[in-house]
Amino acid sequence: MAAALAQSLIVSLLLTLALEELFALVWGLRGRDLKLVFLINLLTNPLAVSAHFALCRLWGLPEIPVVPVIESLVVLTEGVCCRSLGEKIRHPWAFALAVNLFSYGTGVLLQAIL
């Protein structure tokens, strides 16, 4: 079980970092704001993956209510960080929502085809 969590943490973090940095570049973020997105994901991704693992795999809760709650908390956290710490992030709340929809959706799509 620990190996499954470790693999999930590593794959999810690497994929999230790559996707969200790419999205941030397309959004127009540069310099310090790109570093901020990277650091935010180092904080939120392992917590989200661990919470999902604990709630769904260990406790057996259904994914339908768990995933939206976790992802909403991630968007909220990232939006607060982008708004308060970002230098030139246009529409930080929209960015936080869009970047997470993109990375989560891409992850779901990749799981479906792999």
C-alpha positions in Angstrom: 0.0 0.0 0.0 2.9 2.4 0.8 4.5 1.7 -2.6 1.2 2.5 -4.3 1.0 5.8 -2.5 4.7 6.7 -3.2 4.2 5.9 -6.9 1.0 8.0 -7.0 2.7 10.9 -5.2 5.7 10.9 -7.6 3.8 10.5 -10.9 1.1 13.0 -9.9 3.6 15.6 -8.7 5.8 15.4 -11.8 2.8 15.4 -14.2 1.2 18.3 -12.3 4.4 20.4 -12.3 4.9 19.9 -16.0 1.3 20.6 -17.0 0.8 23.5 -14.7 4.1 25.2 -15.6 3.2 24.8 -19.3 -0.3 26.2 -18.7 1.2 29.1 -16.7 3.6 30.0 -19.6 0.6 30.0 -22.0 -1.3 32.2 -19.5 1.6 34.6 -19.7 3.3 34.0 -16.4 7.1 34.6 -16.2 9.9 34.8 -13.7 8.8 34.9 -10.1 5.2 34.0 -10.9 6.3 30.8 -12.6 8.4 29.9 -9.6 5.3 30.6 -7.4 3.2 28.2 -9.4 5.9 25.6 -9.0 6.1 26.1 -5.2 2.4 26.2 -4.8 2.2 22.8 -6.5 4.9 21.4 -4.2 2.5 22.3 -1.3 -0.9 21.4 -2.7 -0.3 18.3 -4.9 1.2 16.0 -2.3 -1.5 17.0 0.2 -4.3 16.4 -2.3 -2.9 13.1 -3.4 -2.5 11.9 0.1 -6.0 13.1 1.1 -7.5 11.3 -1.8 -5.5 8.1 -1.1 -6.5 8.1 2.6 -10.2 9.0 2.0 -10.9 6.7 -1.0 -8.4 3.9 -0.7 -8.0 3.5 3.0 -11.4 4.6 4.3 -13.4 3.5 1.3 -15.2 6.8 0.7 -16.6 7.2 -2.9 -14.7 9.4 -5.2 -17.7 11.4 -6.4 -17.9 13.6 -3.3 -14.3 13.4 -2.3 -12.6 14.6 -5.5 -14.7 17.8 -5.9 -14.1 18.8 -2.2 -10.3 18.1 -2.5 -10.0 19.9 -5.8 -12.1 22.9 -4.5 -9.7 23.2 -1.6 -6.7 23.1 -4.0 -8.2 25.8 -6.2 -9.0 27.9 -3.1 -5.5 27.6 -1.7 -3.8 28.3 -5.1 -6.1 31.2 -5.7 -5.2 32.8 -2.4 -1.5 32.2 -3.0 -1.7 33.6 -6.5 -3.7 36.7 -5.4 -1.5 37.5 -2.4 1.9 36.5 -3.6 1.8 36.8 -7.4 3.4 39.8 -9.0 1.6 40.0 -12.4 -0.9 37.1 -12.4 -3.9 38.4 -14.3 -7.2 37.1 -12.8 -5.6 34.9 -10.1 -8.9 33.1 -9.2 -9.6 32.3 -12.9 -6.0 31.2 -13.3 -6.3 28.8 -10.3 -9.5 27.3 -11.5 -8.4 27.0 -15.1 -4.9 25.5 -14.4 -6.4 22.9 -12.1 -9.2 22.0 -14.5 -6.5 21.6 -17.2 -4.1 19.5 -15.1 -6.8 17.3 -13.4 -8.6 16.8 -16.7 -5.4 15.8 -18.5 -4.6 13.4 -15.7 -8.0 11.8 -15.9 -7.7 11.5 -19.7 -4.2 10.0 -19.4 -5.5 7.4 -16.9 -8.3 6.5 -19.3 -6.0 5.9 -22.2 -3.1 4.2 -20.4 
